[in-house]
Amino acid sequence: MRLFGYARVSTCQQSLDIQLKALAEQGVEPHRIFSDKESGSHLNREGLQTLLMKVEKGDQVLVKKLDRLGRDTADMVNLIKEFDNMGVAVRFIDDGISTDGEMGKMVVTILSAVAQAERHRILERTNEGRQEAKARGVKFGRKPKIDKTRVIDMRAAGKSATEISRELSIGRSTVYKICE
């Protein structure tokens, strides 16, 4: 039996380090760990697809937590079936469950449904918070680009850095940097 590992985070800004360390502590060799930095809402992930190509009957795939493998219950059930048809067991380290046996598959299916429901609740709370913030006047998105030529022209016209920063809603230090 060979051990493989899978790790996933949702964005490039997040770190895989904790998951990779947990997999290494379980004895997974670094060249047998596959990872993705993208959403778990679909199965078309490069690391996951490569893992599916590499595993063979009798292998075991370790994943730190259930939601790292996927978010959608139907996708998770299909993925577990696919591993099962290949004769590959999946073990979730933190959750203490494995797809070995019928009971394990049932528990994974139930927990997948719970994970999907939690994801929907998180999205609902996030959207509610965003709507409340908008109602209070909070603006989202990037700040508009600063028109550097306008700053230079205003400075040349004799306006102080404080006057320019107030008029354009930028920091005085920004005015000084532009005018250097």
C-alpha positions as CSV (number, residue, x, y, z in Angstrom):
1,M,0.0,0.0,0.0
2,R,1.3,3.4,-1.0
3,L,0.3,6.6,0.8
4,F,-0.6,9.7,-1.2
5,G,-1.7,13.0,0.1
6,Y,-3.9,15.8,-1.1
7,A,-4.0,19.4,0.1
8,R,-6.1,22.4,-1.1
9,V,-6.7,26.0,-0.2
10,S,-9.2,28.3,-1.9
11,T,-6.9,31.1,-3.0
12,C,-3.3,31.8,-3.9
13,Q,-3.0,34.1,-0.8
14,Q,-3.6,31.1,1.6
15,S,-0.9,28.7,2.7
16,L,-0.8,25.0,2.2
17,D,1.9,24.6,4.9
18,I,-0.2,23.2,7.8
19,Q,-1.8,20.6,5.5
20,L,1.5,19.6,3.9
21,K,3.1,19.3,7.4
22,A,0.2,17.1,8.6
23,L,0.6,14.8,5.5
24,A,4.3,14.5,6.0
25,E,3.8,13.6,9.7
26,Q,1.5,10.8,8.6
27,G,4.4,9.4,6.4
28,V,3.4,10.7,3.0
29,E,6.5,11.2,0.9
30,P,6.7,14.8,-0.7
31,H,6.6,13.5,-4.3
32,R,3.3,11.8,-3.5
33,I,1.5,14.9,-2.2
34,F,-0.7,16.7,-4.7
35,S,-2.2,20.1,-4.1
36,D,-4.4,22.9,-5.5
37,K,-4.8,26.5,-4.8
38,E,-8.4,27.0,-6.0
39,S,-12.0,26.6,-5.0
40,G,-13.3,23.2,-4.0
41,S,-16.6,23.8,-5.6
42,H,-15.6,21.7,-8.7
43,L,-13.5,18.7,-9.4
44,N,-11.6,20.0,-12.4
45,R,-8.5,20.8,-10.3
46,E,-5.0,20.0,-11.7
47,G,-3.6,18.5,-8.5
48,L,-6.7,16.4,-7.9
49,Q,-6.8,15.1,-11.5
50,T,-3.1,14.2,-11.3
51,L,-3.7,12.3,-8.1
52,L,-6.5,10.4,-9.7
53,M,-4.1,9.3,-12.5
54,K,-1.4,8.2,-10.1
55,V,-3.2,6.1,-7.5
56,E,-3.7,2.4,-8.0
57,K,-5.6,-0.4,-6.3
58,G,-4.6,-0.8,-2.6
59,D,-3.3,2.8,-2.3
60,Q,-4.5,5.2,0.4
61,V,-5.1,8.9,0.0
62,L,-4.7,11.1,3.1
63,V,-6.4,14.5,3.3
64,K,-6.2,16.7,6.4
65,K,-9.9,17.6,6.5
66,L,-13.0,16.6,4.6
67,D,-13.7,20.1,3.2
68,R,-10.2,20.2,1.6
69,L,-11.2,17.4,-0.8
70,G,-14.3,19.2,-2.0
71,R,-17.3,21.4,-1.1
72,D,-20.2,20.0,-3.1
73,T,-21.8,16.9,-1.7
74,A,-22.6,15.3,-5.1
75,D,-19.1,15.9,-6.3
76,M,-17.7,14.4,-3.1
77,V,-19.9,11.3,-3.3
78,N,-18.9,10.8,-7.0
79,L,-15.2,11.3,-6.1
80,I,-15.3,8.8,-3.3
81,K,-17.1,6.3,-5.6
82,E,-14.4,6.9,-8.2
83,F,-11.6,6.2,-5.6
84,D,-13.6,3.2,-4.3
85,N,-14.0,1.7,-7.9
86,M,-10.2,2.0,-8.2
87,G,-9.7,0.2,-4.9
88,V,-8.3,3.3,-3.2
89,A,-9.3,4.3,0.3
90,V,-9.5,7.9,1.4
91,R,-8.7,8.9,5.0
92,F,-9.4,12.3,6.6
93,I,-6.8,12.9,9.3
94,D,-8.5,15.5,11.4
95,D,-12.0,14.0,11.1
96,G,-10.8,10.5,12.0
97,I,-12.8,8.8,9.3
98,S,-11.9,6.7,6.3
99,T,-13.8,5.4,3.3
100,D,-12.8,1.9,4.2
101,G,-16.1,-0.1,4.5
102,E,-19.7,0.9,4.1
103,M,-20.0,2.8,7.4
104,G,-17.0,5.0,6.4
105,K,-18.6,5.8,3.1
106,M,-21.9,6.7,4.8
107,V,-20.2,8.9,7.3
108,V,-18.3,10.7,4.6
109,T,-21.5,11.3,2.6
110,I,-23.2,12.8,5.7
111,L,-20.3,15.0,6.5
112,S,-20.0,16.2,2.9
113,A,-23.7,17.3,3.1
114,V,-23.0,19.1,6.4
115,A,-19.9,20.8,4.9
116,Q,-21.9,21.9,1.9
117,A,-24.7,23.3,4.1
118,E,-22.1,25.2,6.2
119,R,-20.5,26.7,3.0
120,H,-24.0,28.0,2.0
121,R,-24.5,29.5,5.5
122,I,-21.1,31.2,5.3
123,L,-22.0,32.7,1.9
124,E,-25.3,33.9,3.2
125,R,-23.7,35.6,6.3
126,T,-21.0,37.1,4.0
127,N,-23.6,38.5,1.7
128,E,-25.7,39.9,4.5
129,G,-22.7,41.6,6.0
130,R,-21.7,43.1,2.7
131,Q,-25.3,44.4,2.2
132,E,-25.2,46.0,5.7
133,A,-21.9,47.6,5.0
134,K,-23.1,49.0,1.7
135,A,-26.1,50.5,3.5
136,R,-23.7,52.2,5.9
137,G,-21.8,53.7,3.0
138,V,-18.8,51.3,2.9
139,K,-17.4,51.2,-0.6
140,F,-16.0,47.9,-2.0
141,G,-13.3,47.4,-4.6
142,R,-10.1,49.1,-5.5
143,K,-9.5,52.7,-4.9
144,P,-9.5,54.7,-8.2
145,K,-6.2,55.3,-9.8
146,I,-4.5,58.6,-8.9
147,D,-4.1,61.0,-11.8
148,K,-0.4,61.8,-11.3
149,T,-0.3,64.6,-13.9
150,R,-3.1,66.4,-12.0
151,V,-1.2,66.1,-8.7
152,I,2.0,67.5,-10.4
153,D,0.0,70.3,-12.1
154,M,-1.7,71.3,-8.8
155,R,1.7,71.3,-7.0
156,A,3.1,73.5,-9.8
157,A,0.2,75.9,-9.5
158,G,1.3,76.5,-5.9
159,K,-1.0,74.3,-3.9
160,S,0.4,72.7,-0.8
161,A,0.6,68.9,-0.3
162,T,-2.1,69.2,2.4
163,E,-4.5,71.0,0.0
164,I,-3.9,68.5,-2.8
165,S,-4.4,65.5,-0.5
166,R,-7.7,66.9,0.8
167,E,-9.0,67.7,-2.6
168,L,-8.1,64.4,-4.2
169,S,-8.7,62.3,-1.0
170,I,-5.2,60.9,-1.0
171,G,-2.4,60.9,1.6
172,R,0.1,63.7,1.8
173,S,2.9,61.1,1.5
174,T,1.4,60.0,-1.8
175,V,1.6,63.6,-3.0
176,Y,5.2,63.9,-2.0
177,K,6.1,60.6,-3.7
178,I,4.5,61.7,-6.9
179,C,6.2,65.0,-6.9
180,E,9.7,63.7,-6.2
